């Protein structure tokens, strides 16, 4: 693994919401000097002067080596790595101001989990276009990362992915501490789509939870949801094993089961009968899954991947399906018995292709975790 690059102890985080601030804390607790950028001066003052983010992380004390600015140029000046954590649909606009401020060797890291409406681009692709930089300087972070739990220093792990392994390693060296472990891979497509797609399944889980359905319903939707996620991502060039790792299955479990998940909460409100507009108004923070439903389904139709769970979430959002009627795990194109995989026939050994990544992961665990870095 690469050594820590010179100057990498000075980084900036763009966006001082719950996840941006939490990731800033992760970096600072690992020994890095961090400057947050907060759009509102009063929020920057709260972080810089009181070492708090009372709006988004109440009760959490931030490290002394984490500060904040409301001036973007001051926040990113001299930063060897810039971590971006803004709502996905506002990213392109934010990059207009950021582009002239980054250095020729600056690494840019996406902390966002969404796709851009209109273009269907992943966040790393928007960064590449908006900043005009080579993808080898771009990394993405994903995994089972509920902000408040991590801010309270509950142990977890994540994946740092970049098309350039050295870039991923340089980021991972900083984004680790005693409660946060990072693995690396070069499957940016799978890592990003895992983070996007699990949000949509979490909305579905929230809906059935709000309706009052039980664990069997939720377990079947989570399991079938992983199939949809894998089919979609692989059709776009991802590795199937990435979706059975931290950025896929790990993130899916955390997001679907936790009341801290914004997407789960949004779905639960929909299941309780609130309209889409009422849910948006009631949510204090962005639920990325709501904004990603339409562009993901458009991409799915383009490549011919069936996504019945996401389709029924869209129908609930549009008000054309009663939440009590949601049962995407029962939806099939035929009454004939089917294999569990939508794109594969059952295997001769009685299993399916989805099982193979789990077998590989189990093998790695039994042999000391050697292999592809947690994916």
Number of C-alpha atoms within 10 A of each C-alpha: 10 11 9 14 12 8 12 19 18 20 27 29 28 27 20 26 20 21 22 24 29 26 23 31 26 27 29 26 24 18 17 20 21 29 28 30 28 24 15 12 14 12 22 24 18 16 26 20 12 14 19 22 23 15 12 20 19 11 11 16 16 23 19 16 17 23 25 27 24 17 15 18 15 16 23 26 15 17 24 21 27 24 27 25 23 22 20 23 17 10 18 19 10 15 17 12 12 17 14 10 19 20 14 9 10 18 25 27 26 24 27 25 28 28 28 20 17 10 10 18 17 20 26 24 16 20 24 16 15 17 19 10 18 11 18 16 20 27 28 25 29 26 26 21 24 21 20 18 13 20 23 14 18 12 14 17 19 24 26 30 30 27 18 17 18 17 23 29 23 21 28 23 20 22 26 20 17 12 16 19 16 24 22 23 21 20 20 24 22 29 30 30 29 31 29 28 28 30 28 32 31 31 32 35 31 30 29 25 23 21 21 13 13 10 12 9 15 22 15 15 22 24 16 22 27 23 21 24 28 27 23 26 24 17 15 15 12 21 20 23 24 29 31 27 24 27 30 29 26 21 26 30 19 18 29 26 16 15 14 15 22 25 29 28 25 28 34 26 24 28 25 17 19 16 16 18 9 13 20 16 10 12 14 11 13 16 24 22 27 22 18 23 23 19 18 26 20 14 16 19 12 9 12 11 17 18 22 19 24 24 17 21 26 19 14 24 21 11 14 10 14 15 24 16 11 20 16 20 17 11 13 13 7 7 7 7 7 13 14 16 18 16 13 13 13 15 11 7 6 7 14 15 15 19 11 14 18 15 11 15 20 12 14 16 13 10 10 8 13 12 13 14 14 22 26
